[in-house]
């Protein structure tokens, strides 16, 4: 049983809630290990189609746990077990939705940016305040933020440490929707349920292709897309999807 997370699965969607309210969900090694373990479990469970990750109304997560970080020197950072946990989170291949209320700062913002879709409450704040501590983002904050919001705003956030509001995050493309805070999780679950009803192999390849768009040049990305599209032509779910359309009924996908 995880200590730092609450985990509930309902109709093919797993809801993972960060639970360290005493420290605004600051990310400890234990929390990251438990999160990585839960994502691995979801990855190997065929009955789970999507995951929603959330925190509390006050904080999604206020960054890496600074009390834990204070005890790590250079060698400690190089051998940091958290690196492996971040890798596991990065490699999660099923759809991942973040429902963000309150503070998403430092590693908390970086964790939210690992999600494929971000839904934010109106009071959410996104920031990379590491510069105030004499350090810089270390879990993708420079790379994913720049790709999400563009150079000028990413530079401003990382170099000044100033957070941005949910509305600004929406305008910049960091989040796709904002909601009243009490509805953020519900809206994320609604989107996750819809996604989880689709064909698993198509979801997996579509997510992979979309992520490649950030890394590859256009010709390579288009080549990957064509291969993935062709692969799906050999799946039972593709036949079922088209047959269901012709028979005017809802498709029932099997993941093959
Ligand atoms: N760590 C530990 N405790 C924290 C915390 C944090 N990041 N953030 C808040 N808390 C604790 C506070 O100490 C306080 O505890 P008590 O004093 O009550 O025991 C409690 O949560 C409530 O916080 P406040 O009293 O400060 O609440 P306020 O509403 O006044 O302020 C705040 C909220 C979020 C503005 C403030 O707490 C704050 O500035 N927190 C620190 C935010 C921050 O600087 N975050 C960035 C941390 S650096 C790595 C990759 C990445 C990283 C590290 C390693 N590897 C790949 C290895 C990332 C680094 C970071 O994220």
Boltz pocket constraint, residues with backbone or C-beta under 6 A from the ligand:
constraints:
  - pocket:
      binder: B
      contacts: [[A, 21], [A, 22], [A, 23], [A, 24], [A, 26], [A, 62], [A, 63], [A, 64], [A, 65], [A, 66], [A, 67], [A, 77], [A, 80], [A, 82], [A, 83], [A, 86], [A, 103], [A, 105], [A, 106], [A, 107], [A, 108], [A, 129], [A, 130], [A, 133], [A, 136], [A, 137], [A, 138], [A, 139]]
      max_distance: 6.0
